[in-house]
Amino acid sequence: MILSASGWRGIFAADGDAESRLKRISGFHASVAVAAAEVFAGFVREKRKDAKPRIIVGLDTRPTGPIIATWVFDTLYGKGCDILFCGVTAAPEIMAYARSLGKAGKADGFIYISASHNPIGYNGIKFGLTDGGALGGADMARLEAEFRAIIASRDSLPPMPLSTRTAVTAKAMKKGWKHKKRAMNRYIRFSLETVMDRQGAVLLELKKAIKAAPIGVAADFNGSARAMSIDEIFLKGFGVKFYAINDKPGEIVHQIVPEGEALIPCTDLLERLRSYNTDFMFAYVPDCDGDRGNIVFFDEIAGHVRPLEAQEVFALACLAELCQLAWEGAPYTDKNGGLCETAIAVNDATSMRIDRIAEAFGAKVFRAETGEANVVNLGRLLREEGWNVPVMGEGAAGGSIVHPSAVRDPLQTVMALLKLLRIRSRAGKKGFFELWHERSGCKKPYSNDFTLQGIISSLPAFTTTNAYSGDACLQTGSVKPAALKKRYQRVFIGEWEKQKGRLHDRWGISGWEARTYNGSKERRRVNDFSISGRGGLRIVFINESGGDCASIWMRGSGTEPVLRVMADVEGVNPALHDELLAWQRGMVLKAQSQQEGRP
């Protein structure tokens, strides 16, 4: 099992194959499901004191989901909990439902059975209360410790009669459609909140603009939970033309992570749609739990449909939200009437392109360790300090989180693109793209006749490693993170002394600074790389003017047994990017070999 803030995951299929489509799970994984439900039931009961906990349960479309659910149902029932089962549901949907019921005092938390973007043989469990996001921080650390203690003494997990599981499952399933319908309705209302500005003018403006200039969006659901969510209803409510393929839940026809080859069916779909209706401009592919979705679009310059890089997707979402603030005009204030400065919360693997976009709007970027819960928690902390945080997310995964949401959501990304494309300048009011055009210092004259390719071309230029490319991952072996980074520090400092003259003369790099990321905390000017432990370590390179111009990054994945690495370079500069990435890989491998005692 991989235990992280992103959920507890492992290969649940009984044959142990990551790509297995078996519905059966092993006895051990039944114990895992029981132990996970048990510790969460105890956690919620403690918070509720004497009241009976009410826990929402949902799942994505993986084959092992239903059998895991039966063990979860029985355990929760045995612990005195009420179960609100909403069946197959997207992650943002169950979290919106939990948030809504929590406000009304009708629910206390949720268990979501999913392994997100991991292969189909995997499954897992994610927990949350009713704040609209997944559980993180000290609460997750506590649950993990209790879970490990139970698993270590498996004799404490008595076998459960099949008849009991069947009865409890039947009872939960009987009310499933009622809760599913309610969850979808709450999700629609909550999604409208994420689109709106304070006066609600954006909704009206967008609907009018789409009516005047029709636009189409396509989707390849790949049998995911989004195939049973609100996408079509929601988008058609704005007048958007919509078409989807692979929209039967559970029929997963290609790899789950929406990268690389997984985008080909969607690319082909958009090409076909455009052959008879050019209103269709872009399409998206979600992962299995539907909390992220990457984009393909028609590139007028190339003359064909192509994918957007995940970092570009996130950059566009951030740009849309900052443009919306500028379009709205009135400054944000706190409850006492004081002005709020604007911040964006991102993870440590997000390109510095976001910093350049934020600077144009007078906003500041703060970074947390990779992991959605870490980013969301950072956003909460910033709001408590008085910052206005309109958007958060993880650039390397392309997922945006638009306030008041606390989870990534591809619908928010789609709506961001629609706002950028359709809220254009009119008499007496500048549109989103013209506001960006002015703030970005673009020297070309503004034209209201722009395309999505035009918006993408206007983004600050950066060359960044694709998180799912082969060069972005290294096998971890038996690496101990803190010890590895201690050795890596020695390797890096030695290499820097050898390379600094050439880096300066060829690329203008004059210095560096180490930054570490643990949870929601960033440390700068770090002298001991090992303090990052299992968290992220970023070396930021500084140019002659004292500005950040490039970086290399490393962190052990919380959801897969790999070490992720990345290079990020300002400008269209593949030569420097490739050099830094190869350098980073070589230094990590050297540090790893030293730790394992190899020559």
Wavefront OBJ file of the C-alpha trace (Angstrom):
o trace
v 0.000 0.000 0.000
v 1.066 3.556 -0.722
v -0.140 5.866 2.042
v -0.152 9.578 1.257
v -2.159 12.780 1.573
v -3.611 11.911 -1.855
v -5.189 8.741 -0.452
v -4.241 5.164 0.413
v -3.672 3.096 -2.722
v -2.521 -0.311 -3.799
v -3.176 -3.092 -6.315
v -6.462 -4.510 -5.029
v -7.125 -6.926 -7.918
v -6.810 -10.493 -6.547
v -4.173 -11.517 -9.122
v -1.846 -8.645 -8.150
v -1.680 -7.279 -11.711
v -1.711 -3.476 -12.011
v -3.643 -3.760 -15.296
v -6.055 -6.438 -14.085
v -9.801 -6.088 -14.642
v -10.724 -8.677 -12.013
v -13.550 -7.731 -9.671
v -12.248 -9.921 -6.849
v -9.876 -8.730 -4.119
v -7.622 -10.700 -1.790
v -8.343 -11.401 1.869
v -5.565 -9.001 2.788
v -7.178 -6.168 0.844
v -10.526 -6.941 2.460
v -8.686 -6.384 5.748
v -7.306 -3.129 4.370
v -10.820 -1.912 3.544
v -12.077 -2.919 6.994
v -9.177 -1.261 8.821
v -9.471 1.940 6.795
v -13.217 2.243 7.469
v -12.689 1.380 11.121
v -10.130 4.099 11.823
v -12.166 6.726 9.988
v -15.373 5.767 11.816
v -13.540 6.151 15.131
v -12.079 9.483 14.038
v -15.486 10.893 13.061
v -17.210 9.462 16.138
v -14.655 11.229 18.334
v -15.485 14.526 16.664
v -19.221 13.903 16.964
v -18.910 12.795 20.600
v -22.251 11.176 21.487
v -24.014 11.725 18.164
v -24.311 8.988 15.545
v -21.886 9.698 12.668
v -23.306 10.005 9.150
v -20.746 9.112 6.490
v -21.155 9.505 2.721
v -19.647 6.713 0.615
v -18.966 6.852 -3.118
v -16.701 5.145 -5.641
v -15.246 5.528 -9.109
v -15.704 2.951 -11.880
v -12.883 0.496 -11.166
v -13.883 -3.200 -11.183
v -12.915 -3.763 -7.531
v -14.906 -0.785 -6.227
v -18.210 -2.576 -5.407
v -16.627 -5.383 -3.355
v -14.483 -2.885 -1.418
v -17.668 -0.921 -0.753
v -19.350 -3.949 0.840
v -16.546 -4.259 3.406
v -16.640 -0.511 4.062
v -20.431 -0.568 4.506
v -20.334 -3.460 6.966
v -17.549 -1.898 9.027
v -19.219 1.504 9.243
v -22.527 -0.128 10.122
v -20.839 -2.204 12.820
v -19.317 0.975 14.267
v -22.737 2.564 14.605
v -22.570 4.897 11.589
v -25.322 5.853 9.188
v -24.307 5.326 5.546
v -25.282 7.727 2.756
v -24.282 5.891 -0.428
v -24.219 7.912 -3.651
v -22.856 5.195 -5.953
v -20.507 6.031 -8.804
v -19.599 9.661 -8.334
v -16.790 11.977 -9.403
v -14.474 13.144 -6.619
v -15.553 16.820 -6.884
v -19.185 15.682 -6.781
v -18.947 13.699 -3.537
v -16.951 16.511 -1.942
v -19.525 19.128 -2.972
v -22.247 16.880 -1.526
v -20.330 16.431 1.734
v -19.821 20.195 1.978
v -23.508 20.889 1.417
v -24.784 18.268 3.866
v -22.162 19.272 6.403
v -23.388 22.864 6.411
v -26.884 21.584 7.141
v -25.632 19.263 9.893
v -26.699 16.190 7.897
v -23.299 14.552 7.312
v -19.971 14.304 9.105
v -17.551 13.085 6.454
v -17.013 10.916 3.401
v -15.107 7.864 2.211
v -14.306 7.784 -1.489
v -13.159 4.483 -3.024
v -10.752 5.341 -5.840
v -7.141 5.278 -6.986
v -7.484 8.408 -9.138
v -5.045 8.185 -12.075
v -3.352 4.879 -11.124
v -3.842 1.856 -13.444
v -7.121 -0.069 -13.402
v -5.933 -2.896 -11.097
v -5.279 -0.370 -8.340
v -7.843 0.949 -5.917
v -7.767 2.908 -2.713
v -9.556 5.037 -0.184
v -9.681 8.786 0.338
v -11.183 10.438 3.412
v -12.674 13.840 4.073
v -14.868 15.746 6.479
v -17.340 18.376 5.244
v -15.131 21.292 4.237
v -15.233 20.264 0.583
v -11.774 18.717 0.391
v -9.772 15.627 1.309
v -8.372 15.125 4.778
v -4.727 16.119 5.199
v -2.007 17.155 7.615
v -2.002 15.913 11.194
v -5.398 14.229 10.807
v -4.159 11.986 7.991
v -0.949 11.230 9.911
v -3.044 10.074 12.844
v -5.276 7.850 10.705
v -2.226 6.352 9.025
v -0.645 5.442 12.376
v -3.862 3.810 13.610
v -4.306 1.987 10.291
v -0.777 0.573 10.425
v -1.325 -0.614 13.991
v -4.480 -2.509 13.011
v -2.890 -4.095 9.940
v 0.130 -5.150 12.018
v -2.207 -7.194 14.259
v -4.501 -8.789 11.686
v -5.945 -11.155 14.289
v -8.021 -8.182 15.417
v -9.961 -8.367 12.133
v -12.575 -11.119 12.596
v -14.163 -12.639 9.478
v -17.538 -11.135 8.628
v -20.499 -13.321 7.582
v -21.413 -12.947 3.934
v -25.081 -12.588 4.902
v -24.269 -9.529 7.007
v -22.339 -7.881 4.193
v -25.134 -8.612 1.761
v -27.827 -7.172 4.023
v -25.897 -4.004 4.786
v -24.945 -3.541 1.137
v -28.538 -4.006 0.007
v -29.716 -1.425 2.534
v -27.139 1.121 1.361
v -27.740 0.408 -2.325
v -31.502 0.823 -1.924
v -31.074 4.531 -1.160
v -28.125 5.026 -3.487
v -29.997 6.653 -6.367
v -31.681 9.112 -4.024
v -28.327 10.318 -2.736
v -26.769 10.238 -6.210
v -29.480 12.568 -7.540
v -29.074 14.897 -4.576
v -25.283 14.877 -4.974
v -25.570 15.903 -8.633
v -27.960 18.739 -7.788
v -25.671 20.056 -5.037
v -22.682 19.743 -7.359
v -24.405 21.811 -10.060
v -25.187 24.591 -7.592
v -21.692 24.522 -6.156
v -20.090 24.569 -9.615
v -22.017 27.747 -10.409
v -20.452 29.313 -7.302
v -16.969 28.622 -8.660
v -17.797 30.386 -11.949
v -19.437 33.473 -10.437
v -17.919 36.776 -9.462
v -19.388 38.623 -6.481
v -22.113 40.338 -8.501
v -22.951 37.287 -10.629
v -22.258 39.301 -13.790
v -19.855 36.738 -15.227
v -22.591 34.090 -15.521
v -24.885 36.392 -17.456
v -22.071 37.743 -19.623
v -20.865 34.242 -20.501
v -24.341 32.963 -21.405
v -24.990 35.981 -23.629
v -21.603 35.669 -25.292
v -22.032 31.954 -26.065
v -25.500 32.606 -27.477
v -24.027 35.263 -29.781
v -20.978 33.146 -30.738
v -21.715 29.416 -30.296
v -18.955 27.145 -29.047
v -18.640 23.370 -28.700
v -16.771 21.185 -26.209
v -16.157 17.428 -26.538
v -15.094 14.819 -24.003
v -13.646 11.319 -23.882
v -14.924 10.045 -20.528
v -13.027 6.727 -20.818
v -15.688 5.013 -18.693
v -14.784 7.206 -15.712
v -16.966 8.535 -12.908
v -17.514 11.705 -14.945
v -19.660 9.631 -17.299
v -22.256 9.676 -14.484
v -21.770 13.273 -13.422
v -23.097 16.713 -14.385
v -20.829 17.653 -17.301
v -23.346 17.549 -20.137
v -26.195 19.117 -18.123
v -23.958 21.848 -16.746
v -22.308 22.885 -20.002
v -25.515 22.786 -22.017
v -27.001 25.079 -19.378
v -24.587 27.737 -20.646
v -25.573 27.060 -24.248
v -22.418 25.043 -24.995
v -22.645 22.317 -27.645
v -21.470 19.047 -26.093
v -20.498 15.620 -27.414
v -18.912 12.704 -25.536
v -17.481 9.268 -26.314
v -16.720 6.301 -24.033
v -19.534 7.528 -21.825
v -20.630 4.187 -20.359
v -19.389 3.987 -16.733
v -16.841 1.216 -16.208
v -15.911 0.726 -19.865
v -12.326 1.922 -19.488
v -10.869 1.581 -22.986
v -7.376 3.075 -22.600
v -4.877 4.037 -19.910
v -6.423 6.028 -17.087
v -3.916 8.849 -16.699
v -4.901 11.487 -19.308
v -1.482 11.890 -20.880
v 0.290 10.797 -24.056
v -1.461 7.974 -25.934
v -4.575 8.342 -23.746
v -5.305 11.634 -25.521
v -5.326 10.120 -29.033
v -9.025 9.038 -29.076
v -10.062 12.507 -27.933
v -7.810 14.126 -30.542
v -9.390 11.992 -33.263
v -12.866 12.835 -31.942
v -12.265 16.575 -32.114
v -10.840 16.289 -35.638
v -13.996 14.422 -36.758
v -16.345 16.897 -35.073
v -14.552 19.855 -36.639
v -14.859 18.334 -40.103
v -18.535 19.309 -40.070
v -18.851 21.796 -37.181
v -15.999 24.210 -36.466
v -17.779 25.498 -33.344
v -16.042 22.635 -31.505
v -12.758 24.197 -30.330
v -11.417 21.919 -27.602
v -12.040 18.654 -25.756
v -11.003 17.080 -22.469
v -10.134 13.667 -20.984
v -10.639 13.062 -17.242
v -8.983 10.449 -15.053
v -11.029 7.693 -13.384
v -12.260 9.714 -10.391
v -12.828 12.790 -12.558
v -10.871 15.347 -10.536
v -8.581 16.367 -13.364
v -8.825 16.563 -17.124
v -6.284 17.412 -19.752
v -7.102 19.309 -22.917
v -6.739 18.872 -26.678
v -7.544 21.813 -28.957
v -7.497 22.919 -32.567
v -4.242 24.741 -33.293
v -4.837 27.130 -36.198
v -1.114 27.574 -36.835
v -0.373 23.837 -36.995
v -3.649 23.167 -38.802
v -4.625 20.186 -36.629
v -5.731 19.172 -33.139
v -2.989 18.772 -30.555
v -2.749 18.298 -26.775
v -1.973 21.070 -24.339
v 0.812 20.466 -21.832
v -0.509 20.090 -18.281
v 1.473 23.160 -17.170
v -0.202 25.200 -19.936
v -3.651 23.977 -18.887
v -3.087 25.144 -15.333
v -1.602 28.437 -16.514
v -4.747 29.158 -18.549
v -6.972 28.382 -15.556
v -4.972 30.756 -13.348
v -5.016 33.430 -16.059
v -8.822 33.194 -16.331
v -9.348 33.665 -12.596
v -6.961 36.635 -12.378
v -8.615 38.200 -15.440
v -11.979 37.719 -13.742
v -10.780 39.675 -10.706
v -9.584 42.479 -12.975
v -12.827 42.356 -15.020
v -14.885 42.623 -11.846
v -12.916 45.716 -10.875
v -13.761 46.202 -7.199
v -10.924 45.226 -4.832
v -11.409 42.362 -2.397
v -11.807 43.280 1.258
v -11.851 41.286 4.464
v -14.722 41.258 6.978
v -13.346 44.439 8.541
v -13.170 46.275 5.233
v -9.382 45.997 4.858
v -7.930 45.394 1.414
v -6.900 41.818 0.607
v -3.869 41.131 -1.525
v -4.211 38.322 -4.074
v -2.281 35.073 -3.866
v -2.152 31.802 -5.804
v -1.309 28.551 -3.993
v 0.490 25.920 -6.108
v 2.651 22.860 -5.618
v 6.441 22.741 -5.820
v 6.377 21.144 -9.290
v 4.465 24.046 -10.865
v 6.356 25.982 -13.526
v 7.532 29.515 -12.764
v 5.302 30.574 -15.661
v 2.614 31.007 -12.978
v 4.829 33.501 -11.138
v 5.125 35.629 -14.283
v 1.358 35.591 -14.848
v 0.702 36.496 -11.216
v 3.219 39.364 -11.315
v 1.282 40.960 -14.186
v -1.780 41.209 -11.918
v 0.079 42.208 -8.751
v -0.489 38.769 -7.215
v 1.977 36.558 -5.342
v 2.612 32.821 -5.729
v 3.087 30.544 -2.709
v 4.222 26.914 -3.018
v 3.474 23.771 -1.010
v 4.672 20.197 -1.324
v 3.084 18.191 -4.131
v -0.248 16.747 -3.051
v -3.678 18.288 -3.433
v -4.314 18.319 0.327
v -1.073 20.263 0.872
v -2.009 22.917 -1.689
v -5.560 23.269 -0.354
v -4.268 23.597 3.195
v -1.825 26.297 2.084
v -4.738 28.170 0.516
v -6.665 27.963 3.800
v -3.694 29.268 5.765
v -3.256 32.175 3.359
v -6.926 33.122 3.673
v -6.603 33.063 7.451
v -3.744 35.551 7.063
v -5.999 37.849 5.019
v -5.049 36.943 1.441
v -7.589 36.599 -1.354
v -6.835 33.214 -2.986
v -9.023 32.799 -6.088
v -7.279 29.734 -7.489
v -4.991 26.909 -6.393
v -3.619 23.818 -8.064
v -0.867 21.543 -9.268
v 0.726 22.626 -12.523
v 2.418 19.324 -13.315
v -0.977 17.566 -13.276
v -2.920 20.369 -14.973
v -5.500 20.472 -12.185
v -7.055 23.747 -11.055
v -8.982 24.385 -7.833
v -11.181 27.475 -8.029
v -12.379 28.987 -4.752
v -14.586 28.075 -2.903
v -13.840 24.563 -4.163
v -11.182 22.518 -2.380
v -10.622 19.857 -5.041
v -9.355 19.781 -8.623
v -12.143 19.736 -11.160
v -11.978 19.533 -14.983
v -15.249 21.464 -15.228
v -13.491 24.441 -13.658
v -10.780 24.173 -16.317
v -13.376 23.984 -19.100
v -15.204 27.013 -17.700
v -11.908 28.925 -17.458
v -11.259 28.352 -21.168
v -14.825 29.345 -22.055
v -14.496 32.594 -20.099
v -11.194 33.436 -21.773
v -12.595 32.685 -25.226
v -16.036 34.216 -24.991
v -15.949 37.174 -22.575
v -14.513 39.577 -25.134
v -14.223 43.329 -25.231
v -17.352 45.321 -25.973
v -18.264 48.996 -25.802
v -17.200 50.374 -22.442
v -15.929 47.030 -21.082
v -12.653 45.226 -21.776
v -12.770 41.474 -22.134
v -10.583 38.960 -20.317
v -7.949 38.619 -23.025
v -7.586 42.366 -23.554
v -7.034 42.801 -19.798
v -4.252 40.195 -19.989
v -2.907 41.755 -23.198
v -2.425 45.078 -21.374
v -0.927 43.630 -18.190
v 1.446 41.262 -19.953
v 3.089 44.163 -21.774
v 2.409 42.687 -25.212
v 3.679 45.056 -27.904
v 1.353 43.800 -30.628
v -1.898 45.763 -31.046
v -4.887 44.035 -29.444
v -7.484 42.444 -31.729
v -10.868 41.132 -30.585
v -10.583 38.419 -33.246
v -8.424 35.938 -31.319
v -8.391 32.146 -30.870
v -7.374 29.737 -28.141
v -4.033 29.351 -29.893
v -3.614 33.134 -29.632
v -4.197 33.019 -25.882
v -1.763 30.119 -25.456
v 0.893 31.932 -27.511
v 0.561 34.951 -25.211
v 1.523 32.960 -22.100
v 5.018 33.575 -20.701
v 7.368 31.165 -22.453
v 8.796 28.333 -20.340
v 10.281 24.957 -21.208
v 9.219 22.415 -18.574
v 9.506 18.645 -18.163
v 6.305 16.727 -18.771
v 5.580 14.972 -15.466
v 4.624 11.751 -17.280
v 7.563 11.537 -19.666
v 10.034 8.689 -19.185
v 12.802 11.088 -18.179
v 10.680 12.524 -15.335
v 10.766 9.302 -13.262
v 13.481 7.273 -11.561
v 12.960 3.999 -9.704
v 13.447 4.519 -5.982
v 14.749 1.117 -4.941
v 15.447 1.118 -1.187
v 16.154 4.843 -1.032
v 15.718 6.634 2.285
v 14.678 10.160 1.275
v 16.591 12.229 3.848
v 19.812 10.239 3.401
v 19.506 10.428 -0.382
v 19.158 14.198 -0.264
v 22.118 14.545 2.076
v 24.263 12.684 -0.450
v 22.661 14.565 -3.324
v 23.717 17.835 -1.665
v 27.360 16.792 -1.713
v 27.071 15.670 -5.332
v 25.331 18.882 -6.388
v 27.800 21.228 -4.678
v 30.702 19.360 -6.266
v 29.054 19.497 -9.682
v 28.194 23.177 -9.288
v 31.843 24.050 -8.685
v 32.770 22.227 -11.875
v 29.970 23.642 -14.016
v 29.301 27.164 -12.716
v 31.680 28.913 -15.124
v 30.168 27.254 -18.165
v 26.597 27.759 -16.895
v 27.320 31.461 -16.471
v 29.051 31.960 -19.798
v 26.566 29.977 -21.866
v 23.278 30.482 -20.040
v 23.740 33.521 -17.787
v 23.243 31.525 -14.563
v 25.081 33.256 -11.721
v 23.947 31.431 -8.586
v 21.454 29.091 -6.944
v 19.217 28.719 -3.936
v 17.812 25.541 -2.362
v 14.142 25.502 -1.348
v 12.346 22.667 0.438
v 8.653 21.803 0.675
v 6.981 19.800 3.424
v 3.219 19.871 3.661
v 2.160 23.478 3.259
v 5.536 24.877 4.357
v 8.250 26.268 2.078
v 11.772 26.945 3.363
v 14.126 29.170 1.358
v 17.916 29.525 1.392
v 18.229 26.036 2.851
v 21.689 24.814 3.864
v 20.711 21.217 4.630
v 18.868 19.516 1.761
v 17.947 16.517 3.950
v 15.427 18.523 5.993
v 12.968 18.104 3.118
v 12.777 14.385 4.026
v 10.005 12.823 1.925
v 8.989 16.267 0.631
v 10.105 18.278 -2.362
v 13.552 19.767 -3.002
v 13.970 22.524 -5.572
v 17.207 24.171 -6.710
v 16.357 27.577 -8.177
v 18.968 29.112 -10.479
v 19.486 32.871 -10.405
v 20.494 35.113 -13.307
v 22.812 38.111 -13.308
v 19.920 40.439 -12.435
v 19.128 38.447 -9.304
v 15.931 36.907 -10.698
v 14.849 33.265 -10.809
v 15.468 31.936 -14.317
v 15.405 28.127 -14.073
v 15.054 25.286 -11.572
v 15.524 21.570 -11.037
v 13.278 19.610 -8.666
v 12.939 16.182 -7.075
v 10.450 14.375 -4.843
v 9.455 10.786 -4.138
v 5.950 10.122 -5.479
v 3.276 9.673 -2.834
v 1.160 7.469 -5.116
v 3.728 5.403 -7.073
v 7.083 3.770 -6.209
v 9.145 6.298 -8.194
v 11.206 9.433 -7.650
v 10.011 12.309 -9.827
v 12.420 14.878 -11.273
v 11.851 18.003 -13.335
v 13.577 20.955 -14.980
v 11.896 24.297 -15.604
v 13.525 26.970 -17.790
v 12.362 30.459 -18.707
v 11.946 30.951 -22.450
v 11.734 28.534 -25.366
v 15.020 26.876 -24.508
v 14.968 23.090 -24.989
v 18.777 22.918 -25.022
v 19.121 24.292 -21.483
v 16.102 22.290 -20.285
v 17.521 19.018 -21.600
v 20.940 19.805 -20.144
v 19.533 20.573 -16.683
v 17.241 17.525 -16.677
v 20.027 15.175 -17.703
v 22.292 16.790 -15.079
v 19.608 16.348 -12.416
v 19.021 12.691 -13.295
v 22.733 11.998 -13.254
v 23.222 13.642 -9.841
v 20.269 11.778 -8.316
v 21.484 8.440 -9.673
v 24.985 9.115 -8.374
v 23.653 9.975 -4.921
v 21.435 6.883 -4.966
v 24.296 4.573 -5.943
v 26.465 5.967 -3.149
v 23.694 5.379 -0.623
v 23.224 1.785 -1.739
v 26.955 1.113 -1.625
v 27.448 0.728 -5.360
v 30.611 2.138 -7.034
l 1 2 3 4 5 6 7 8 9 10 11 12 13 14 15 16 17 18 19 20 21 22 23 24 25 26 27 28 29 30 31 32 33 34 35 36 37 38 39 40 41 42 43 44 45 46 47 48 49 50 51 52 53 54 55 56 57 58 59 60 61 62 63 64 65 66 67 68 69 70 71 72 73 74 75 76 77 78 79 80 81 82 83 84 85 86 87 88 89 90 91 92 93 94 95 96 97 98 99 100 101 102 103 104 105 106 107 108 109 110 111 112 113 114 115 116 117 118 119 120 121 122 123 124 125 126 127 128 129 130 131 132 133 134 135 136 137 138 139 140 141 142 143 144 145 146 147 148 149 150 151 152 153 154 155 156 157 158 159 160 161 162 163 164 165 166 167 168 169 170 171 172 173 174 175 176 177 178 179 180 181 182 183 184 185 186 187 188 189 190 191 192 193 194 195 196 197 198 199 200 201 202 203 204 205 206 207 208 209 210 211 212 213 214 215 216 217 218 219 220 221 222 223 224 225 226 227 228 229 230 231 232 233 234 235 236 237 238 239 240 241 242 243 244 245 246 247 248 249 250 251 252 253 254 255 256 257 258 259 260 261 262 263 264 265 266 267 268 269 270 271 272 273 274 275 276 277 278 279 280 281 282 283 284 285 286 287 288 289 290 291 292 293 294 295 296 297 298 299 300 301 302 303 304 305 306 307 308 309 310 311 312 313 314 315 316 317 318 319 320 321 322 323 324 325 326 327 328 329 330 331 332 333 334 335 336 337 338 339 340 341 342 343 344 345 346 347 348 349 350 351 352 353 354 355 356 357 358 359 360 361 362 363 364 365 366 367 368 369 370 371 372 373 374 375 376 377 378 379 380 381 382 383 384 385 386 387 388 389 390 391 392 393 394 395 396 397 398 399 400 401 402 403 404 405 406 407 408 409 410 411 412 413 414 415 416 417 418 419 420 421 422 423 424 425 426 427 428 429 430 431 432 433 434 435 436 437 438 439 440 441 442 443 444 445 446 447 448 449 450 451 452 453 454 455 456 457 458 459 460 461 462 463 464 465 466 467 468 469 470 471 472 473 474 475 476 477 478 479 480 481 482 483 484 485 486 487 488 489 490 491 492 493 494 495 496 497 498 499 500 501 502 503 504 505 506 507 508 509 510 511 512 513 514 515 516 517 518 519 520 521 522 523 524 525 526 527 528 529 530 531 532 533 534 535 536 537 538 539 540 541 542 543 544 545 546 547 548 549 550 551 552 553 554 555 556 557 558 559 560 561 562 563 564 565 566 567 568 569 570 571 572 573 574 575 576 577 578 579 580 581 582 583 584 585 586 587 588 589 590 591 592 593 594 595 596 597 598 599
